[in-house]
Amino acid sequence: MLSIFPHDAKNKDGQPFWSGPKRAPSPITFDADNETHLMFVKCFANLIAEGLKIDKVNDLDKIKAMAKSAKVPEYVPKKIKVQLPEEEKEGQNAQPEPEVAAPEDDKLMEEL
């Protein structure tokens, strides 16, 4: 989200994007020595394991060892354009361009 809408992002009216009920997220660096982080990984991994019908892991020491040995590449955000709700409304009000039939369509219509 922050790569698309940085902390200082503005909407089309020049107002701060992150205002009112929209709060800017803040990234958290994973720490395998933090019990809360390990419990999150354990719970999430076990939910996925349940869905895939594979064995769950409940040993926090084992999870900690796996987390510490995991090689995670640096996150590189994709460059994408997101339409804000105001922009979507403007796009809906615009008149769509009429479709032009191809010459072969005219011939097919005559035959029908």
Protein Blocks (a to p, Z undefined) as FASTA:
>chain_A
ZZmmgfkbccfkopafbgcjbccdddddddfklmklmmmmmmmmmmmmmmnopacdfbfk
lmmmmmmmpccddddddddddddfklmmmmmmpccddddddfklmmmmmmZZ
